[in-house]
Amino acid sequence: MPDPVPFLTDEAETLPAMVTRLAGETRALAGAEIAVYKAKFGITLAAYKTAAVFFVVAAVLALAALIALLVGAIMTLTPLVGPGWATLIVVGVVMALAVILGLIGKSKLTPATGIEP
């Protein structure tokens, strides 16, 4: 990057010239610092985007595995109780688990004041 204010080689540099040069160099330094932070932010943002893509793919695969597990549970119970009852049992257990986890999550949202209503 070229020097914004050329350096004076004369030893009798005046005070206004020195202030002008200082102001130009300060602007150049501030611009360079901003460029460095923009570059660092861009690199960090790219890393987070890549990580987010991997997390989304992992979540989709985990959901697919859970669905396969539930289908397998239904197929395992089918010879014992029939397809309708097997489906009802698996869905009932999963819904009960979902309700329990939802209630636990709800209890975590209420403020812990120690005072019962």
Secondary structure, DSSP 8 states (H G I E B T S, - for coil): ---SS-----TT--HHHHHHHHHHHHHHHHHHHHHHHHHHHHHHHHHHHHHHHHHHHHHHHHHHHHHHHHHHHHHHHHHHH-HHHHHHHHHHHHHHHHHHHHHHHHHHHS---S---
